[in-house]
Amino acid sequence: MSNPPLSSPPPLPKLGVATLLRALFKRPARSAETSLAASYRLDRIDRAHVRRYNAVFGFDGSAVPVTFLYLLAQRAQLATLIEKPIPFRIPGLIHVENRLEMHGKIDPDATLALATQVALPPPAPNGAVLCVLQTRAFAGERLAFTCDSTYLIKRGSRSGRAESARPDAPAGGRIGSWTLASNAGRAYAALSGDWNPIHLWPWSARLMGMRAPIIHGMHSVAQACALLERARGQRVMRLDCRFKTPVPLGADVMLVGGLEDGRFAVSCGERVAVEGQAIG
């Protein structure tokens, strides 16, 4: 997917309750295609939306931060999963990794063509099944940004020693901290359009098999990215992250990392919730 779509794609659907319902009730297809693709068009980025996003997380200025681009890619990725025949259910997917890269400054007034490919790699040796969603956004013929999201469809069996809950901490020290409000999931859902029930209320989280509501993983990443940008004095252009454990609403969260190599970890209590690297 290195070239922009040749024809004019349909408008990029918005996220909302109607989209959520379509995702919740979409049935798996019997076909097991290993690669699916779709393209969508975004005529412009809503500048007011960017300003609200920047104000929530503390990004400086009105420029589009790299984590905001995930909101656009997520819309394209979910729309692709809804429109195409996929051999798995959308509810229950677990976001495990994400890679975002901004290829130059984003012009909010430029029309973007977002091309998404759904790949289903062979099962891992332990039986784990993944889905990889790769989105490439083009402004004309120029690659504007990329977003690769990896989701766990089926957990693998555990063998040998269990993985440590706390991996090696990145070099450096404490960069910042924050406390999640009890309504933080609903507030971020209103900002992002991601109304997954596991993030909203205790009763809705329990309906989805969770003990309590948790914050969106990309909320933690966005907050970490804003703190890193302020501490380093430069914008993040590429972000690689892995989601290790969920963060419950109401929790105290801390960011540690190194300002030289950009490696960071977001922790909640004694557990690492997110680890990754932010590159300027």
Steps between C-alpha positions, in 0.01 A plus 500: 500500500762758395284685245186714551163368382444572130123570517312736732408294809177550700493741799659380822216392734478659842517298819196501723223292653369382160848383400543327835174311457601385152830375641335326796252308286717422196530124456822329391517401135553138406778592257848521647673744268846594619500856361224759461519869409284813479555873441322811626521877447524773764446843343657686792595459864275686742724771650263549795527128576880525499488798739273311741728196484813710563334675794401170664851353489710817516655498154647840415347711226239404241712266284379144447687268742595151390259330742202694357564321172406174669142631527488529121666164440269330751197625307641356177596173667166443670312592182707244311425229757129579483474516121718202408440130567723412795517155664485629860282716723597862560394508871772342711794613288788602727726785390855376565730717286494820301743686277433855383719712277447851366683556171529878520267769632129427461291764323148480648350648181652237269281214376625164624451158342524230766573150371469217753609140462389222735756222534456173688844351570526123560430400862796522737659176626299530823173538305460877536320663206564863404347754265720778356333815366733713285381847401683729258374859465586699188469872430498485122795277417690584820494250785368704794492246783492128574332303777545128567269357767536143625211327675481167677210286372571186700733449793767233478571233756748577776800276537817524704551796730251781491614832360602752762238765568770769509757497215832680530431869564631745238807703591411835652264614769152618578362739237148556627186353649123537489187370668212367293155632586217251540343636179825514301389217272180681402685828456753342266223313316333836429832637377609200292170341397606165651196399709616148581292398807806381691605864546171658610321378814543210746183329374597533131852372569357196684273427202818469292670270751708763684505536878507880475523765226848575367644799316568479127858395431554790260390743772802388705723527193375850415559623855849348500578653160396850612714475814797374298469783250501762775793337680708462184401824330427334166205341326468124480491379139505124555351297780530126567310358796393169652203466734588276793214526751180709531472815712177530705314829521588694813858368505820696559728472196871582464726554199871416516752505222814637340509829316791393278372179342129567556430163666218526751271299725158587637438327831199454726594386848761225467407406144613642165197589292675627185858494382646645184719757330427854379729639228518864391 
